[in-house]
Amino acid sequence: MAEAAGSGGGRSWKRHIVRQLQLRDRAQGGRFLDVVQAYTKLLEKSSLLVHFTEKLQAESFDLQAPRSGRETKGCVLEPGLGPTEALQTLKIKYQGQIAEMKDVSGELAYRIIELSKLLKAKECKLQEQKTRLASLSGRISELEAEQQQLKGQAKDLGSGNCAMKAEYDALRERYQFREGELRRAAEKEQELIESLVRKKVEAAEHQNKKNERMKQAQLSRELKKATKRTVCINVELDEVKPKREEVKVPVQDLVELEGCEKLWKRPFRSASATSMTLARCVDVFKGLLDFRLKRGNSISSGSEVCYRSMPICLVTCLPSRVSDVQEAHFSEVNAVKFSPSSGVLATGGADSLIRLWNVAGGRLESLQTLEGASGSITSIEFDPSGCQILAAAYNNAAQLWRIGDCKSKETLTGHADKVTAAKFRSTLHQAVTGSRDRTVKEWDLGKGACCRTINVFSYCNDVVCCDNVIVSGHHDKKIRFWDSRGPRCTEVIPVEGKVTSLHISQDQMHLLSCSRDNTLKVIDLKMNNVRQVFRADGFKCGSDWTKAIFSPDKSYALVGSSDGSLYLWNMESGKLETILSGEHRASVNAVAWCFSGRCVVSVDQAKKVVLWQ
């Protein structure tokens, strides 16, 4: 209906315009015809007047005498004039009328010319308007056809959108259902694991009690047998010495008993001696059992050999004052890391050097300089044993040093662009590197070769490792989780800025990210969602490699700002705890917190290393 009304309205205004143009054309054409007819009549009258004048001149010569009261063609002659004078008077009068008529005819001719020009202009304009009207009509037809086509496409898209929405709703319902099933399966799995662990603990306790009872019963039997045996002792000597050849108790049985040397010094055994021996034997049995458990591997333990557990800090001390300041490198310092023992500090800079520092008495003392890198150092990592250092560099490689050696032990090559991060894994002789070439590589340090390459879709700024998961932070504002056994991407968490650093807590329950939107985000690794967001007035992330860290006890989050200040947030309250400033005059690139929790080190773009206590 609307389309019909629209098309009918378009034809009506077209007909109206054509009708108005036709009416104007008729009016102007009628006026022009009137002017032409008037001009024609004037010409006819002028010709008639000329003819009449010539006739009068011919007749005037035939007149002999004037006549009083004579009328000639309606003209009255004055009395007393002769025929010549009368004719002359008439001639002058008619000549004046002829001149007036010529003037009028000239004006009319000029007006006719102007009107003809105006008519021609109007005709040209009318023709142009007709042409324009025709083009507009064609354009309107094209637009109407295009409108119809677009309406059809919109209808098709609408139906397609409805179908896709139905599919999306179905997929969403399936996803929610699957997610619920997965959550219930995870809860059931957790319950089963807890139940299995409880049963194992109960079985172990039951077995230990049973073993203790059996051992106690055996020892009791041995003691009863020993009390029934006779021991001969020579008491004549000053020093009482047992005659071993006369003792009938086996030496092995005596060694197992506490105070066995007193058995051959006494002719009897007391109840106290028996009870002490039993307790001691139970302790020895427990020690042997614990030693066997420590040496043996349980059925559920993996075949991979892991590092020793890292030191655990129970209480972190907040830094409040500057203890030492050093100019560490020849150019800006990009990375800093404490050893697991907290006694050695490593710094890496754009001068391609790694410097080791002894941290003692609140001072930094230079220990060693590691050379061999041919590019700017971007990341430093100690292995959990504290014997090796792994560094990432801008020479498209990562390099491995052993503490005490000045030269690089191993160079890990294979990336096509700058290496931005290098981290040890929890298993021995394994490491992970991230690069600008949009890959993350896993390395076998024993062979010095890449064992797996993961395409991570974007420029990688930092990586961290859990047991079987690798987490990478990217330039495209996303944090990706990779199953290293696959490898496959298991989770993607978007953030609002380019990710500059990642740091995982020691209990591997939370992940701290720093990004160029000037925020720190705490991610719950169990639920894979953002738990907290830290921001503060004045804090600004100074570079694409600004590092943020947890405190060793996970009570605080620490990061350096572009104005040279250190910002520290309380994890429990989520509020800014303190701001440390005054020493740095340039952007702080990285910070490190020692594992003992007693001191903090920060490095900046002005070559400085600052120790806070």
N, C-alpha and C positions, 0 to 999 in steps of 0.2 A: 504493500500500500504506500509506504513512504517513498519507495523508488518511483512508483507511478506518479505520485504527487510531485516529486522533484522533477521528473521528466516533463510533466504537463506544465509546471510553472516555468521551466526553461523555454518551452515553445511559446508560451503566452507572451513573455517579455520580448521574444524575438519578433513575434507578429506585431506587437505594439510599436516597436522601433521601426519596422518596415512601413507600417501604416502612417506613422508620423512623418517619415521621410517622403512618402508618396503625397500626402496632403501638402507638405511644404513645396514639393515640386510642382504640384498643380497650381497652388496660389502664385508662386513666382512666374510660372509659365503664363497664367492668365494676365498678370500685370504686364508682362512683356508683350503679349499680344495686343493689349489695349494701347500701349505706347506705340507699337508699330502701326496700328490702325489710325491713331491720331496723327502720326507723322505722315502717313499716306494721304489722309484727308487734307493736311496742310499743304502737301505738295500739289494735290489736285486744285486746291483753292488758289495757290500761287500761279499755277499754269493758267487757270481761268482768268485770273486778274491780269496777267500779262496779255492774254488774248483780247480781253475786253479793252485794255488800254490802247493797244494797237488799233483796235476798231474805232475807238473814239478819235484817235489822231487822224485816221483816214476820213472820218465823217466831219471833222471840224473844218476842213478846207471847203466843204460844200455849203457851209452855213453863210448867208449873206448879211443877215442883220440880227442884232440881238433881240431877244424877246423877253419882256418882263414877266416875272413869275414862272419862267420855264424850269422844268425839272428834268434833270438828266440822270436817269437811273437812280432816282431817289435822292439826288443832291440838289440843293437850292442855290442858284447863282445870285450874287449880289446885283442890285439894280445899278444902272449907270455904267456897266462894264461892257466892253466890246467883246466880240466873239473870241478874238485871240487872247485877250486878257482872261476871259472866263475859262478857256481851255487851259491856259497856263496855270490858273489857280487850281483847276481840277487835277492837272498833272502833278503839281507840287503836293497836293493833298494825298493823291493816290501813291505817289512815290514815298511819302512818309509812312503810309500804311504798309507799303511793300517792304520798306526797311525794317519796320517793327516786326512784320511777319517773318522776315529773314532772320532777325535776331532771335525771335522766339523759336523758329525752326532750327537755328544753330544750337541754341540751348537744349532743345529737345533732342537733337542729334547727338550732342555731347552726353546728355543724360542716357540716351539709348546705348551709346558705346560703353559708358560706365556700367550700366545695368547688364549689358551683354558680357562684359568682363567678369562682373560679379556672379552672373549666372554660370559662366564657364568655371569660375573658381568653386562655386557651390557644386557644380556637376562633378568636378575632380574630387572634391572632398567627399561627395556622396559615393563616388566610385571607390575611393579609398576605404570609406566606412563599410561599403558593401564587401570589399575584399577582406577587410579586417573581420567583418562579421562572419564571412565564410570560413576564414582561418580559425576564428574562435569557435565556430560551430564544429569544425573538424577536431579542434583540440578538445572541446567538450565531449565529443564522441569518443575520442581516444581515452580521455580521463574516465569517462563512464565505463568503458571497457576495462581499463586498468583497475577501476574501483571494484568492478564485478570480479575480476581475477583475484584482487587482494582479499575480497570478502571470501572467495572460495578458499584461498590459501589460509586465511585466518580461521575459517571453519575447520579445515583439515588439521591445522595446528592445534586448535582447541580440542578436537577429538583425540589427536595424538597426545596432547598434554593430559587429558583425562585418563587415557590408557596408561601413560607413564606414571601418573599420580596413583592410579590403582595399583600398578606394579610396585611403585615405591612404598605405598602403604603396606602391601603384602610383604615386601622385603623387610620393611621396618618391624612388622609384627614377627616375622620369622627371626629377625636379628634379636629382638627383645626376648623371644622365646628361647633362642639358642643361648643368649647371654644368661638368662635365668638358669637354663640347664647347666651351662658352664660354671656359673657361680655355685649352684647346688652341688655339682660334681666336685668343684674345688673344696667346698666346705666338707663334703663327705670324705674326700681324699685326706683333708687335714684331720678330720676326726679319726679316720682309719690309721693314719700315721701316728697320731697321738695315742690311739688305743694300742697299736703295735709296739710303740716305744714303752708304754706303761707295762704291757705284757712282758716285754723283754726285760725291763727293769725288775718286775716282780719275779720272773723266772731266774734272773741272775741273783737276786737277793735270796730266793729260795734255795738255789744251788749253792750259794756261798754259805748259807746257814747249815745246809745238809753236809757240805764239805767240812765246815767247822765242827759239827757234831761228830762226824766220822773221825776227823783228826783227833778231837778231844778224847773220844772213846779209845782210839788206838793208843794215844799217849798214856791214857789211864791204864790200859792193859800192860803196856811196856813198863810203866812205873810199878805196877803191882808185881810183875815178874821180877823187876830189879830189887824190890824190897825183900823178896823171898830168897835172894841169893846171898851167900856169905862172902864178906870181904875181910881178908887178913891184913892187919896193919902192924908194923914193927915200931914200937914206942920207945925203944932203948936209945935211939939216936936223938941228938939235939934237934936236928932238922928232920921233921917227919917227911919221909919220902915213901911214896907208894911203890910196892913191888908189882910192877905191871904183869910179871909173869904169873903172879898169884891171883890177880884180879880176874874174875870170870865174867864180868860184865863186858860186853863188846864195846870197843872204843867208839864205834860209830854211834851207838846209843848214848854214850856219855857226852860226846861232842854236841849232840842235838839239845842237850839239857843245859839250862843256864846254871852257872855255878857248879859245873861238873867236876872241877878240880877239888871241890869240897867233899864230894862223895867218898873219895878214898882217904880223906883226912878224918872222917867221922865213922864210928862203928854203928851209927844208926841214921835214919832219915827222918826229918821232922815234917809235920804237915805243911809248915810255911814253905819249906823248900820245894815240896811237891806242887803247891799252888803257884809259886813264882815260875817254876819251870813250865807249867801248862800255859800260863799267860804269855810267856816269852815265845813259846812254840807257836801259839796262835798268831802272834805278831809277825813272826818270821814267815809263817805260811801266807799271811795276807800280803807281805812284801813280795814274796815270790810270785803270788798270783797277779799283783799289780804289775810287776815287771814283765810277766808273760803277756798281759794285756797290752802293755805299752809296745812291746816288740812285735806282737802279732797284728795282722790286719783283720778287721771284721769282715763279714760277708758282704755288707753293703758298701764298704769303702771302694773307691775307684782305683784304677790301675795307675793313675797319674800321680806323680810325686809333687807335692806342694811345698811352698816355702813355710818356714816357721811362722807362727802367728805374730802379728805386729804388736808392739807395746800398746797398752791401753791406758789412757789418761782418765782418771776418775773426776778430777776437779781442774778446771782451767782458770788461770790467773789472768785478769784483764790487764793489758798493757797500759801504762800510765805515764811513763817517762822515757826519754831517749837515753840509751846506755852507750851507744857508740855509733859513729858515722864514718864511712870509708868511701873513697872514690875508687870503685872497684875495676872499671874497664875504661878503654879508650873512647868508647862511644856509649850510646844508650844501653841500659841493661833490660833485657826482655824476660828473663826467667830466673826463679830462685826456688830452692828446695832444701829441706832439712833431711839429714840421714835418719834412719829409724832410731838410732841411739841418741839423737838430738845433739850430738857433740860435733858434727861436721855440717857445714853449710856449703852448698854449691850454687854459683851464680853463672849465668850465661848471657852474653851480650852480642851486639851487632858487630863487634870486632872479631867474631869467629873464635873466641876463647871461652873456656870454662875454668873458673877459678874456685878452688876449694879453700874454705876458711875453718879454722878451729874456733869454736864458741866456748869460751871459758872465762869465768869471772866477769861476765858482762862485757867482754871485749871480743873483737874479731881479729884473729891473727891469721895471716896468709900462710897456707900450707903448701899448695901445689897449683900449677897451671897446666891444664890439659889442652894440648894442641892437636891439630889434624883436621879440624873442620874447615871447609873452604867456603862457608856461607854463614849468614847471620843465624845465631842460635835462637830458636823460638820456644823450646820446651826442654825441661830437664826432669829426670826421674831416677831415684835410687831404687834398686831392687830391694825386696823385703829383708834380705840378709845384710844390706849395706855395703856389699863388696863391689858392686858394679854400678855404673852410671850410663843411662841411655839418654841421648840428646837428639832432638829434631833440628834440622838446619835448612836453610834456603838453597842448598846445593842439590836439592831433589833426593836427599838421602838422610838416613838416620845412622848415628854412630854409637858404638859401644866401647866404654873404657872400663878397665879394672882399676880399682883404687890402688894407687902406688905406681902405676904405669903412666908415663907421660904421653905415650903414643896410643892411638886408637887400636883397640883389639879387633873390632869388626866393623865393617861398613855395609849397611843394608841399602842396596840400590835396587831400583825397579820402578819408582814413581816417575811420572812424566812432568811433574811440576813441584813447587816448593812443598816441603814436608812441614806441617804446622803443629803436629802433636806426635809424641811417642811415649808409650806406657808399657810397663811390665804387666804380665798376667800373673794370677796367683799360682799357676803351675810353673815348675822350673823350666828354664830355657825357652820361654815363649814370650812374645811381645806383640804389640799392635801399634800401627802408625796410621795417621790420617794426613791427607794431602789436598792441595788445591786442584789436583787432577780428578777430583770427584771419586776417589777410591779410598777404601780402608783395607790395609794389608795385614795379615797375620804372619808372624815370622817364627821359624825354628832357629833359636840362637845357637844351638849346638852345631847346626849345619850352616848357619848364616844364609839361609835361603827362605824365600817366600813360600808358604804352604797354602795360602788361600787369599784371593782378592775379592773384595765386596764392592760392587758399584753402588754408591750411596746417593746418586742423583744430583748432588750439589757440592759446591766448594766446602770442604770440611775444615772447621776451625779448631776443634778439640775432640778428644775421645777419652772415655773411661771404660773400665772393664769390671764386670761382676763375674760370677762363676761361669755361666754359659751364655752371658749376654754382653754385647758390646754396644755402648751408647755413644752416638756421635751428634755433635752440634754443628749447625750449618749456616751458610750465608743466606739461604732462602727462608730464614726465620722459623726453622723447624728443628726439633730434636727427634732423632730416629733410634729405635731399639732393634738390634739385630741378634738373631739366634746364631751363635757361632758354630753350632753343629750342622746348620743347614747349608749355607747361611740364607736367612730370609728376614725381611723386615716384619717384626711382630707388632710394632706400635709406632705411631707418629703423633707427637705433641706439638702443636703450633704455638709460637710465642709472637710477641708484637715487634720484635727487633732482631737484627742479626746476632746470632749466638757467638759470644767471644770466648767463653770458657765453661767447663763442666767440672764439678768436684763431687765425689761420692763419699758419703759418711763411712766410718770404719765398720759399722754394723750392716752396711749395704742396704739400708732401709730408706734412705733419702738421697736425693740428687739436688745439688745447687747449681743453677745456671745464671750466667751474667749475659746481658744482651745490650745492644746499642739503643734501646728505648729507655735506657737509664733505670733499669729495674733488675732486681735479683728475684729469682723464683725458686721455691723449694718444692720439689716433685716427690710425691709418695710413690716409691717404686713397687709397693705392693698393689696399689690401686691404679698406678700409672696416670695420675692426675695432679694438677697444680694445687698444692696445699696452702702455700703462703706466697705473697708478693711483697717485696721490700722496695720502697722508694723513699727519697728524702729530698727536701729543698736544698739545692746546691750540689747534689751529687750528679756527676756526669761521667759516663763511660768514655775514657780518653782515646781508646784505640780498638782495633779489631782483635787484639790479643790481650786485653785486660783480663786478669785472672781474679776470681773470687773463690773463697775457701770457707769450709766449716772449721770451727775450733775442734780440737781433738775429742772433747766430750760432747760435741754437737749441741752446745748451749748457745753458740753465737755464730753469726755469719759476718765475714770481713771482706772488704774490697777497697781498692784505691781509686781515687777520683782524678779527673783531669786538672783540678786546682791544687793538687799535691796533698790533699787530706786523705785520711783513712776513716771510713765509715764502718761502724760496728753495730749490728742489730741483735737484739735479744730474741732467740728462737721461741721461747715460751710465751712472752708477751707480744711478740711481733712488732715491737717499737724500737726506735733508734736508741741505742744505749749510750754511745759516746762518739765524738769526732776527735781524732788525733791529727794535729796540724802543727806547723811551725818549722819543720825541717826540710821538707821537699819544696823546691821552687819550680818543679815541672810535673807533668802528668805521671802518676804512679802506674807502672805497667803490671806489676805482680806483687803478691804478698805470700808469706809462708809462716805457718804456726808450728813450733816444735812439738814433738809428740809428748813431751813432758808437760806441755801447757804453760810453761813459765815465760816464754819470750816469743816475740813476733819480729819478722824481718820484712822490710819493704824495699823495692827497687824502683827507680824512675828513669825518665828519658835524659836526665842530666848526669848520668854515670854514677849516681849515688846509691849506696847500700846503707840502710838505717836499721839499727838494732833497738827494739823497744822492749822494756821490761816492766 
